[in-house]
Amino acid sequence: MNKSDFIGELTVYLQDLSPQEQEEIIQDFEEHFEMGRAEGKTDEEIYRSLGSPQQIAKELQSTQPFAKARKNHAEQSPFHRIGIIIGLLFFNLIIVLGPSIGIAGIILSAWVVAFSFIAQLLIAIVQWIVQPDSFYLFELFTSVTLTGSGLFIFIGANYMTNAAIRMFSKYIAFNVRLVKGENHT
C-alpha cells in the first residue's frame, strides 16, 4: 500500500470526526510518510509500521469522548474549583503531611549521620595533633571506617533527597492540574 492509498483509506474511516480533526490527522500521517521516506524507507515499510488505517481510525475515534469530557471538566464553575481546593487542602493536611514530615526527618537524619561520620576522621586527626601520646591505631581504624560509612550514607542521602524532590514536584504538579481541571493522567 502506498501513501495515497493509505491516506485515502484513512480518510474514509475518519468520516465521523470533524473536518478540522480529519485534516490534522491526515497531515500528521502525511508528515510521517515524508519522514519515513527521508530515512530511506519505502511506503510499504512505513505502512507496515503504522498498521491498518481502519484500526488507526478506530483508536482515534475511541479517544474522542475522553477529549470532550476533559474539555467539559476544564470549563467547570469557580465554586466547583473552590470545592476541589478545599478538599485537596484537607486531604493534604490529614493524609499527606504526616508521612511527608516523616520522610523529611529520615532524610535529614541521614544527612546528619553522614556528616557526623565524615567529621569523625577530622576529629581523630585533631586529637592526634593535640594529644599524640593518647592516640591509638584502633581509633584511627575506627575513624577511617566511620568516614567510609559516612561517604556511603552521604551517597544514599543524596539519592533519597533527589527522589523526594522529584516525587514532591510531581505531586504538586498533580494538585495544580487537578485544580485547573486538566488531564489527570
C-alpha positions as CSV (number, residue, x, y, z in Angstrom):
1,M,0.0,0.0,0.0
2,N,1.4,3.4,-0.9
3,K,0.9,6.8,0.8
4,S,-2.0,7.9,-1.3
5,D,-3.9,4.6,-0.8
6,F,-3.2,4.7,3.0
7,I,-4.4,8.4,3.3
8,G,-7.4,7.7,1.1
9,E,-8.5,4.7,3.2
10,L,-7.8,6.5,6.5
11,T,-10.0,9.5,5.3
12,V,-12.9,7.1,4.7
13,Y,-12.6,5.7,8.2
14,L,-12.3,9.2,9.8
15,Q,-15.7,10.4,8.4
16,D,-17.2,10.6,12.0
17,L,-14.7,13.2,13.1
18,S,-15.0,16.9,12.4
19,P,-13.3,18.2,9.2
20,Q,-10.7,20.1,11.2
21,E,-9.8,16.9,13.2
22,Q,-9.6,14.9,10.0
23,E,-7.3,17.4,8.4
24,E,-4.9,17.5,11.4
25,I,-4.8,13.7,11.5
26,I,-4.2,13.3,7.8
27,Q,-1.5,16.0,7.9
28,D,0.2,14.1,10.7
29,F,0.3,10.9,8.7
30,E,1.5,12.6,5.6
31,E,4.4,14.0,7.6
32,H,5.0,10.6,9.0
33,F,5.3,9.2,5.4
34,E,7.6,12.1,4.5
35,M,9.9,11.5,7.5
36,G,10.0,7.7,6.7
37,R,10.9,8.4,3.1
38,A,13.7,10.8,4.3
39,E,15.0,7.8,6.3
40,G,15.1,5.7,3.2
41,K,12.0,3.6,3.9
42,T,9.5,2.5,1.3
43,D,5.8,3.3,1.6
44,E,5.1,-0.3,2.2
45,E,7.6,-0.4,5.2
46,I,6.0,2.8,6.6
47,Y,2.5,1.3,6.2
48,R,3.5,-1.9,8.0
49,S,5.0,0.2,10.9
50,L,1.8,2.2,11.2
51,G,-0.8,-0.6,11.0
52,S,-4.1,-0.6,9.2
53,P,-6.0,2.7,8.6
54,Q,-9.2,1.1,9.9
55,Q,-7.5,0.3,13.3
56,I,-5.9,3.7,13.5
57,A,-9.2,5.4,12.9
58,K,-11.0,3.2,15.4
59,E,-8.4,4.1,18.1
60,L,-8.5,7.8,17.3
61,Q,-12.3,7.8,17.4
62,S,-12.3,5.9,20.7
63,T,-10.4,8.8,22.4
64,Q,-12.9,11.4,21.3
65,P,-15.4,11.0,24.3
66,F,-12.4,11.4,26.7
67,A,-11.3,14.6,25.0
68,K,-14.7,16.1,25.2
69,A,-15.0,15.1,28.9
70,R,-11.7,16.8,29.6
71,K,-12.8,19.9,27.8
72,N,-16.1,20.0,29.9
73,H,-14.1,19.4,33.1
74,A,-11.9,22.4,32.3
75,E,-14.9,24.6,31.9
76,Q,-16.2,23.9,35.5
77,S,-17.6,26.6,37.7
78,P,-15.5,28.6,40.2
79,F,-17.5,27.0,43.1
80,H,-16.5,23.6,41.9
81,R,-12.9,24.6,41.8
82,I,-13.1,26.0,45.3
83,G,-14.6,22.7,46.5
84,I,-11.7,20.9,44.9
85,I,-9.2,23.3,46.6
86,I,-10.8,22.8,50.0
87,G,-10.9,19.0,49.5
88,L,-7.2,19.0,48.5
89,L,-6.3,21.2,51.5
90,F,-7.9,18.8,54.0
91,F,-6.5,15.7,52.2
92,N,-3.0,17.1,52.1
93,L,-3.2,18.2,55.8
94,I,-4.6,14.9,57.1
95,I,-3.2,12.3,54.8
96,V,-0.1,13.7,53.1
97,L,1.5,16.0,55.7
98,G,2.4,13.3,58.3
99,P,4.2,10.9,56.0
100,S,5.9,13.9,54.3
101,I,7.3,15.1,57.6
102,G,8.4,11.6,58.5
103,I,10.2,11.2,55.2
104,A,11.9,14.6,55.6
105,G,13.0,13.6,59.1
106,I,14.6,10.4,57.8
107,I,16.4,12.3,55.0
108,L,17.6,14.9,57.4
109,S,18.8,12.3,59.9
110,A,20.7,10.5,57.1
111,W,22.5,13.8,56.2
112,V,23.3,14.4,59.9
113,V,24.7,10.9,60.3
114,A,26.7,11.2,57.1
115,F,28.4,14.4,58.0
116,S,29.0,13.2,61.6
117,F,30.7,10.1,60.4
118,I,32.8,12.0,57.9
119,A,33.7,14.6,60.6
120,Q,35.0,11.7,62.8
121,L,38.2,11.5,60.8
122,L,38.8,15.2,61.3
123,I,38.2,14.8,65.0
124,A,40.7,11.9,65.2
125,I,43.3,13.9,63.3
126,V,42.9,16.9,65.7
127,Q,43.1,14.5,68.7
128,W,46.3,13.0,67.3
129,I,47.8,16.6,66.8
130,V,46.7,17.8,70.3
131,Q,47.4,14.6,72.3
132,P,49.8,12.4,70.3
133,D,50.5,10.2,73.4
134,S,46.9,9.1,73.9
135,F,46.3,8.3,70.2
136,Y,45.9,4.6,69.3
137,L,45.8,2.9,65.9
138,F,42.4,1.4,66.8
139,E,41.0,5.0,66.9
140,L,42.4,5.7,63.5
141,F,41.0,2.5,62.1
142,T,37.6,3.2,63.6
143,S,37.7,6.8,62.3
144,V,38.5,5.6,58.7
145,T,35.8,3.0,58.9
146,L,33.2,5.6,60.1
147,T,34.3,8.0,57.4
148,G,33.9,5.3,54.7
149,S,30.5,4.5,56.1
150,G,29.7,8.2,56.1
151,L,30.5,8.5,52.5
152,F,28.2,5.7,51.6
153,I,25.4,7.2,53.7
154,F,26.1,10.6,52.0
155,I,25.5,9.0,48.6
156,G,22.3,7.4,49.9
157,A,21.1,10.6,51.4
158,N,21.8,12.4,48.2
159,Y,19.8,9.8,46.2
160,M,16.9,10.0,48.8
161,T,16.8,13.8,48.6
162,N,16.7,13.9,44.9
163,A,14.0,11.2,44.7
164,A,11.9,13.0,47.4
165,I,12.2,16.3,45.5
166,R,11.1,14.7,42.2
167,M,8.1,13.0,43.9
168,F,7.1,16.2,45.7
169,S,7.3,18.2,42.5
170,K,5.2,15.7,40.6
171,Y,2.6,15.7,43.5
172,I,2.5,19.5,43.4
173,A,2.0,19.4,39.6
174,F,-0.8,16.9,40.0
175,N,-2.5,19.1,42.6
176,V,-2.2,22.1,40.2
177,R,-3.6,20.1,37.3
178,L,-6.5,18.8,39.5
179,V,-7.4,22.4,40.5
180,K,-7.2,23.7,36.9
181,G,-9.3,20.7,35.7
182,E,-6.7,19.5,33.2
183,N,-5.9,15.9,32.2
184,H,-5.1,13.7,35.3
185,T,-3.0,11.1,33.5
